[in-house]
Structure formats: C-alpha cells, structure tokens
C-alpha cells in the first residue's frame, strides 16, 4: 500500500526558503534577527565610546581613567568577542552595531599595523630598564651595542651591575653619567651633569631616579633627560598611580625650565603616552612616531611603558630590540636633530 504524502503550503514555503534565512529567522519567542541582540549592540556602543572618549572617564575614583588609557588598544579585543556572541545569537542588529567599535579602533590604531617608515634620522637612542634582578648585565650591554646607538639610557642600575655596564660599554661610549639608579652613556661629550629631583613626597631619602646632562652633538648642545617614574599598582581600590603622577609633574616642571632648545627624554614612565597622568610631560614633547613597540613585560609585551620623546627634534620611528635578561624589552628610536 502506497501512502500519499501531502505537502502544505507552509512546508513548501519552508523548503523553498534558503537554510541560512531559516536559521536567521524568528526565534522561539517570535523575534526576528533584527530584534535580537540589543544588549550586544549596547556593549558595542559602550566600547566605541570608551575608546573615542576615554578622556571623559573620571580619574577621581581609583584613577579609572588612567587605568583605561594604559591599556587602551586592547579594548579592540571586545570586537571579536562580541562578533562571536552576535553570530551565536544570530543577531543582525549586533553585527551592524559592531561596525562602530571596529571603525573607531581602526581610526585610532589601525595605521600602527602597517609597515612603518622610520625615515631619515641623525642619531639613534636606546632606552632600557635593565632590571635590578638582571643576571646577565654584560650580555645586556652587548645586545644594546648591536643597535649602534649614540645615546643609551639605563634604569634600575645596582652598584655591582653599574660597574659591569661601565666596563662593557666604555670602548664604544667613552662618556657616561650615573645618578642613583639611572645612567646615560654617550658617544658625545657630556657636560653640566646633575641629578634630577623627581622624588615624590612620602618616598624615603636616597631615592634617586633622574638625571640631566647636556650632550655636545654635531647639531649643537642637546639636553638629555633620563627618568624612571615610580611604579603603579592595580589594587582593590583602583589604579594606584599617585606617586607616579606626582613624579611626572616634577619632571614636567624641570623640562619646562630647561634653557636648551633641543631636549631628548628617555625613561621608564610606567604607563603609555595615552595616560593622562603623564600629561605634564607629554604635553611639552613632540609626540613620538606612533606604533605599538610594546616593551613590557618581556615574556608577553602588552604595553609600551618605556619611552623616547623629544622637544624641538623629531622621533622618526620606534622599535623594540631583542629580549635581554630584563623583564622589559629595550626600545630604540631614530631622532632627527637637524632643523
């Protein structure tokens, strides 16, 4: 006996509808793909706002603004996460709204993914927090020399390690100065070397993390500053950057009082240039060529907290150097001093 199969208009319509349209059609509650995913769409708008208007995030409670700015590029990770959730939710609305944070991130940081043109430069400078726990200072010095810089700034120098760096760098860098735990090595003669007082109130006496010197280059005298700002901490109460911000204010005051026109500033600032806590310094310096060049932590760099900045000169490009025995990567920058 042969059964006759009857097909209703509804089943015929279902069969004629492409599978992708059936999957993205109404859900069990009768909502279309345009009516679902409003929460995801809201999160996409929030992410866009945080990236585009990070300056309006207040710093009054737990320095949340500075914490956000220290890791600002990483907000872009919200885009692929929200994309996966939107696809699982089958939400056309969320997918459309995701274009907004993607566009904002691309506008802010997309160019940094392109191959950089370092451009012509007159000198190269290297900045490196060598770590006071570095067990291979000689190897670290040799690694830095390979970059053939004219200026080298080092932080977290201990007395025993400092002597080793001096011995290893002396053949190529006959001029150097050390103040406290920071040092400067130069191919050019150094004059008017002095300690730079950037010690915040509340830190014990003997804390010395800054120096200033004048390098006599073929392009005239250049003021060279080396600074290591206090560390920051992420605590239950928020982002603890009070001492760092106070030290940045003192450094900014010193740079503002500098009589030499050309200034090169090298150091570990314990945050990125986007962090408003560094504004007393960054507002006076030419912005360095933008690229990621993450320098910390060395095992998996997520942020560039080591910096090379200039005044009345131009940083033509910044790059990281191979890892040493430190928890930071060295960074190197080309600098154009000629007008």
C-alpha positions as CSV (number, residue, x, y, z in Angstrom):
1,X,0.0,0.0,0.0
2,X,1.5,3.4,-1.0
3,X,1.0,6.3,1.3
4,X,0.4,9.6,-0.3
5,X,2.4,12.4,1.2
6,X,0.7,15.8,1.2
7,X,2.7,19.0,1.5
8,X,1.1,22.0,2.9
9,X,1.8,25.5,1.6
10,X,3.8,26.2,4.8
11,X,6.0,23.2,4.4
12,X,6.5,24.1,0.7
13,X,7.4,27.6,1.7
14,X,9.9,26.3,4.4
15,X,11.5,24.1,1.8
16,X,11.9,26.9,-0.6
17,X,13.5,29.2,1.9
18,X,17.3,29.1,1.9
19,X,18.7,27.4,5.0
20,X,20.7,30.5,6.1
21,X,17.4,32.5,6.1
22,X,15.7,29.9,8.2
23,X,18.5,29.9,10.7
24,X,18.5,33.7,10.9
25,X,14.7,33.9,11.0
26,X,12.4,34.2,14.0
27,X,13.4,32.5,17.3
28,X,11.2,30.6,19.7
29,X,9.8,33.8,21.0
30,X,8.9,35.1,17.6
31,X,11.7,37.7,17.4
32,X,13.5,38.4,14.2
33,X,17.3,38.7,13.8
34,X,16.8,42.5,13.9
35,X,15.0,42.3,17.3
36,X,17.6,40.2,19.0
37,X,21.0,41.1,20.4
38,X,20.2,44.6,21.8
39,X,22.4,44.0,24.8
40,X,25.3,43.1,22.5
41,X,24.6,46.2,20.4
42,X,24.7,48.3,23.6
43,X,28.0,46.8,24.5
44,X,29.4,47.6,21.1
45,X,28.3,51.3,21.5
46,X,29.8,51.4,25.0
47,X,33.1,50.0,23.7
48,X,33.2,52.6,21.0
49,X,32.5,55.4,23.5
50,X,35.3,54.3,25.8
51,X,37.8,54.2,23.0
52,X,36.7,57.5,21.4
53,X,36.0,59.5,24.5
54,X,38.4,57.9,27.1
55,X,39.4,61.4,28.3
56,X,35.9,61.9,29.9
57,X,36.3,58.8,32.1
58,X,36.9,60.3,35.5
59,X,40.1,59.8,37.4
60,X,38.6,60.8,40.7
61,X,37.7,57.3,41.8
62,X,40.5,54.8,41.7
63,X,42.2,56.5,38.7
64,X,40.0,54.5,36.4
65,X,40.7,56.9,33.5
66,X,44.4,56.3,33.7
67,X,43.9,52.5,34.0
68,X,41.7,52.5,30.9
69,X,44.3,54.6,29.0
70,X,47.2,52.4,30.0
71,X,45.7,49.5,28.0
72,X,43.5,51.4,25.5
73,X,44.5,49.5,22.4
74,X,43.4,46.2,24.0
75,X,39.7,47.4,24.0
76,X,39.8,46.3,20.4
77,X,39.6,42.7,21.7
78,X,36.0,43.3,22.5
79,X,35.2,43.4,18.8
80,X,36.0,39.7,18.0
81,X,34.4,38.6,21.3
82,X,31.2,40.4,20.5
83,X,31.3,39.2,16.9
84,X,31.3,35.6,18.1
85,X,28.4,36.3,20.5
86,X,26.5,38.0,17.8
87,X,26.9,35.1,15.5
88,X,25.8,32.7,18.2
89,X,22.8,34.9,18.9
90,X,22.1,35.3,15.2
91,X,21.6,38.9,15.7
92,X,21.8,41.2,12.6
93,X,21.4,44.2,14.9
94,X,24.5,43.4,16.9
95,X,26.5,42.7,13.7
96,X,25.7,46.1,12.3
97,X,26.5,47.9,15.6
98,X,29.8,46.1,15.8
99,X,31.0,48.1,12.8
100,X,31.2,51.2,15.1
101,X,33.9,49.9,17.6
102,X,35.7,48.3,14.7
103,X,35.8,51.7,12.8
104,X,36.9,53.6,16.0
105,X,39.7,51.2,16.7
106,X,40.9,51.2,13.1
107,X,40.9,55.0,13.2
108,X,42.9,55.2,16.4
109,X,45.3,52.3,15.9
110,X,44.8,50.7,12.5
111,X,47.7,52.6,10.9
112,X,50.1,51.1,13.5
113,X,49.6,47.7,11.9
114,X,51.0,48.9,8.6
115,X,54.8,48.7,7.9
116,X,56.4,51.8,9.4
117,X,58.7,54.1,7.6
118,X,61.4,55.1,10.1
119,X,62.6,57.9,7.9
120,X,65.9,59.7,7.9
121,X,67.4,60.4,11.2
122,X,70.6,61.9,12.6
123,X,71.1,59.7,15.7
124,X,69.8,56.6,17.4
125,X,68.9,56.4,21.1
126,X,68.2,53.3,23.2
127,X,66.1,53.2,26.3
128,X,66.2,50.1,28.6
129,X,65.1,49.3,32.1
130,X,67.7,46.6,32.7
131,X,66.1,45.3,35.9
132,X,67.9,45.1,39.2
133,X,67.5,41.3,39.0
134,X,69.2,41.0,35.7
135,X,71.9,38.3,36.0
136,X,73.5,39.0,32.6
137,X,74.4,42.7,32.5
138,X,77.4,42.1,30.2
139,X,75.2,40.3,27.7
140,X,72.6,43.0,28.0
141,X,75.2,45.7,27.2
142,X,76.4,43.7,24.2
143,X,72.8,43.3,22.9
144,X,72.3,47.1,23.1
145,X,75.6,47.9,21.3
146,X,74.4,45.9,18.3
147,X,71.8,48.6,17.7
148,X,74.7,51.1,17.3
149,X,73.0,53.9,19.2
150,X,74.7,57.2,20.0
151,X,72.8,57.5,23.3
152,X,71.9,54.8,25.8
153,X,69.7,55.3,28.9
154,X,69.5,52.6,31.5
155,X,67.4,52.3,34.7
156,X,67.4,50.0,37.7
157,X,71.2,50.1,38.0
158,X,72.7,48.5,41.1
159,X,76.2,49.4,42.2
160,X,77.7,46.0,41.2
161,X,75.9,45.9,37.8
162,X,76.7,49.5,37.1
163,X,80.4,48.8,37.2
164,X,79.9,45.9,34.7
165,X,77.9,48.1,32.3
166,X,80.6,50.8,32.5
167,X,83.3,48.3,31.6
168,X,81.3,46.7,28.8
169,X,80.2,50.0,27.2
170,X,83.4,52.0,27.7
171,X,85.1,51.1,24.4
172,X,82.2,52.4,22.3
173,X,80.8,55.0,24.8
174,X,83.6,57.0,26.4
175,X,81.2,59.4,28.1
176,X,78.7,58.4,30.7
177,X,77.0,59.6,33.9
178,X,75.2,57.7,36.6
179,X,72.9,59.3,39.2
180,X,71.3,56.9,41.7
181,X,69.8,54.0,39.7
182,X,69.7,55.7,36.3
183,X,72.6,56.1,33.8
184,X,73.4,57.7,30.5
185,X,76.1,56.5,28.0
186,X,77.0,58.7,25.1
187,X,79.3,58.9,22.1
188,X,79.3,62.6,22.5
189,X,80.9,64.6,25.4
190,X,78.6,65.3,28.3
191,X,78.5,68.5,30.3
192,X,76.5,70.0,33.1
193,X,75.5,66.6,34.5
194,X,73.2,66.8,37.5
195,X,70.8,64.8,39.5
196,X,67.2,65.4,38.5
197,X,64.9,65.6,41.6
198,X,61.7,63.8,40.7
199,X,61.2,62.2,44.1
200,X,57.5,62.4,45.3
201,X,56.8,63.3,48.9
202,X,56.5,60.2,51.1
203,X,59.3,58.3,49.5
204,X,62.3,57.8,51.6
205,X,65.5,59.8,51.2
206,X,68.1,58.2,48.9
207,X,65.6,57.5,46.2
208,X,67.2,58.9,43.0
209,X,65.8,58.1,39.6
210,X,66.6,61.0,37.4
211,X,69.5,62.8,35.7
212,X,70.0,65.7,33.3
213,X,73.0,66.2,31.0
214,X,74.0,68.3,28.0
215,X,75.3,66.3,25.1
216,X,77.6,68.2,22.7
217,X,76.5,66.8,19.3
218,X,77.4,68.0,15.8
219,X,73.9,69.6,15.8
220,X,74.7,71.7,18.9
221,X,74.1,71.1,22.6
222,X,71.1,68.9,23.4
223,X,69.6,68.5,26.9
224,X,69.3,64.8,27.6
225,X,67.0,63.7,30.5
226,X,66.8,60.1,31.9
227,X,63.9,59.3,34.3
228,X,62.4,56.3,36.0
229,X,59.0,57.3,37.4
230,X,57.5,55.3,40.3
231,X,55.7,52.1,39.7
232,X,51.9,51.9,39.7
233,X,49.7,49.2,41.2
234,X,46.3,47.8,40.5
235,X,44.6,47.3,43.8
236,X,41.0,46.6,45.0
237,X,40.6,50.3,45.5
238,X,41.6,51.0,41.9
239,X,44.7,52.1,40.0
240,X,47.3,53.5,42.4
241,X,49.3,56.0,40.4
242,X,49.6,58.9,42.9
243,X,53.4,58.8,43.3
244,X,53.9,58.3,39.5
245,X,51.7,61.3,38.7
246,X,53.5,63.4,41.3
247,X,56.8,62.5,39.8
248,X,55.6,63.2,36.3
249,X,54.6,66.7,37.5
250,X,58.1,67.3,38.8
251,X,59.7,66.1,35.6
252,X,57.4,68.3,33.6
253,X,58.4,71.3,35.7
254,X,62.1,70.5,35.1
255,X,61.6,70.3,31.3
256,X,59.6,73.5,31.2
257,X,62.6,75.3,32.9
258,X,65.2,73.8,30.5
259,X,67.0,76.6,28.7
260,X,68.4,74.5,25.9
261,X,66.0,74.3,22.9
262,X,66.5,70.7,21.9
263,X,65.6,68.1,24.5
264,X,65.7,64.3,24.4
265,X,63.8,62.5,27.2
266,X,64.4,58.7,27.8
267,X,62.9,56.6,30.5
268,X,60.6,54.1,32.1
269,X,57.4,56.1,32.8
270,X,55.3,53.1,34.0
271,X,52.4,53.9,31.6
272,X,51.7,54.7,28.0
273,X,51.6,58.1,26.3
274,X,47.8,57.9,26.3
275,X,47.7,58.0,30.2
276,X,46.6,61.5,31.3
277,X,48.8,61.1,34.4
278,X,51.8,61.8,32.1
279,X,50.3,64.9,30.7
280,X,52.7,67.3,32.5
281,X,55.5,65.6,30.4
282,X,53.8,64.6,27.2
283,X,52.1,68.0,26.7
284,X,55.6,69.6,26.3
285,X,57.2,67.0,24.0
286,X,56.7,66.2,20.3
287,X,54.6,63.1,20.0
288,X,56.8,60.1,19.0
289,X,56.1,58.3,15.8
290,X,53.0,56.1,16.7
291,X,53.5,52.4,16.7
292,X,52.9,49.6,19.2
293,X,56.5,48.6,20.1
294,X,55.3,47.1,23.3
295,X,58.1,46.8,25.8
296,X,56.6,45.2,28.9
297,X,56.5,42.5,30.2
298,X,59.3,41.0,28.1
299,X,57.8,37.5,28.1
300,X,54.5,38.8,26.6
301,X,54.6,42.5,25.9
302,X,51.2,44.2,26.2
303,X,52.2,47.8,26.7
304,X,54.9,50.3,25.9
305,X,55.8,52.0,29.2
306,X,59.4,52.8,28.1
307,X,59.6,56.0,26.0
308,X,61.9,58.2,24.0
309,X,60.5,61.7,23.4
310,X,61.9,64.9,22.0
311,X,61.4,68.7,22.0
312,X,62.5,70.7,19.0
313,X,63.6,67.4,17.4
314,X,61.7,64.6,15.8
315,X,61.4,60.9,16.6
316,X,61.3,59.2,13.2
317,X,60.5,55.7,14.4
318,X,60.4,53.5,17.5
319,X,61.1,49.7,17.6
320,X,61.8,47.1,20.2
321,X,65.1,45.2,20.4
322,X,65.6,41.5,21.2
323,X,65.0,40.4,24.8
324,X,67.8,40.7,27.4
325,X,67.9,39.5,31.0
326,X,65.4,42.1,32.0
327,X,61.6,42.0,32.4
328,X,61.5,44.9,29.9
329,X,62.4,44.9,26.2
330,X,64.8,47.6,25.1
331,X,63.4,50.2,22.6
332,X,65.4,52.1,20.0
333,X,64.4,55.3,18.3
334,X,65.8,57.3,15.4
335,X,65.9,61.0,16.1
336,X,66.3,63.9,13.6
337,X,68.1,66.8,15.3
338,X,68.7,68.9,12.2
339,X,66.1,71.7,11.6
